Amino acid sequence: MNTPEGAEPFDFDGDYGGDYEYIARTVIPGYRSSFRQALALLAGRVGPSPRVLVVGAGTGIELVTFKTAEPGWRLTGVDPSRQMIEIARRRMREAGVGDGARLVHGHVSDLDEDGFAAATCFNVMHFLPDDGAKQSLLHDIARRLAPGAPFLLFELHGDRSSPRFDELFAAWSRYWKIHGMGEAERAAFRARIDEGIHWASEARILQLLAEAGFEDAWRYYRALLYGGWISRRALQPLRSSSGK
Ligand SMILES: C[S@@+](CC[C@H](N)C(=O)[O-])C[C@H]1O[C@@H](n2cnc3c(N)ncnc32)[C@H](O)[C@@H]1O
């Protein structure tokens, strides 16, 4: 089964966005826990009422996790999908933290604030091609952070030329089945992955982070093909971006 011709493989303003959280819980090992891990890591590096930037806020699960545990955190969530912003807004209201975040419909480059004390970018960068787009996103995030501010990146990764990649991919596909995804759904999801994920190896991710102005990056998490990295914005001024 293929993605219908002309359709985005991952359309967050369409059906995929509406079903996103069900799919995420099914295919991402440790999905819910990943936000609590982020909270635990960031809480050790920020002050009592930091301004925290959540890039690709999605359905708002991260914003709700942070705000519920740390009411003093001042959150800004940014997302180019109107549907996801609306879902996040509703979810925050339902969780009783309706005023807990500024939600911005757009890209990081559209933000009118900088000097954030921390940022996260979960399950976003793997959708962007490595033609300058991944680099631009990281650079835009770095420019919005205060020097030394922590940054957490979480995403699919892997070196497709390595035999280990094939083994991990096969195991990941079995994980979908173990988590209850039916055969047709697995075939449709596989087609989306083949078309819409732009894989980068860990070495490339570390290089992209360094080039964008992040330092001291290291992986704090790995499960199958998912990885989480913590780094910090460099203390020295950033070089200007050659991307968009
Ligand atoms: C897979 S969801 C992840 C949502 C949330 N971070 C999570 O892990 O549950 C990806 C989100 O990133 C958003 N997105 C796509 N391209 C983006 C970009 N260039 N900058 C910021 N967000 C982007 C999508 O609209 C979508 O809401």
The ligand as an ORCA input file, in Angstrom:
! r2SCAN-3c Opt
* xyz 0 1
  C       5.596     13.561     14.904
  S       4.935     15.067     15.484
  C       5.760     15.234     17.032
  C       4.972     16.021     18.022
  C       5.559     15.998     19.450
  N       6.845     16.655     19.510
  C       5.678     14.567     19.928
  O       6.784     14.035     19.987
  O       4.645     13.966     20.198
  C       5.820     16.219     14.505
  C       5.324     17.623     14.671
  O       6.299     18.495     14.117
  C       5.646     19.469     13.373
  N       6.606     19.976     12.388
  C       6.826     19.555     11.133
  N       7.811     20.284     10.557
  C       8.240     21.163     11.493
  C       9.219     22.195     11.517
  N       9.985     22.462     10.463
  N       9.367     22.923     12.652
  C       8.606     22.659     13.738
  N       7.649     21.700     13.766
  C       7.473     20.965     12.663
  C       4.434     18.778     12.787
  O       3.418     19.687     12.411
  C       4.031     17.887     13.941
  O       3.113     18.493     14.812
*
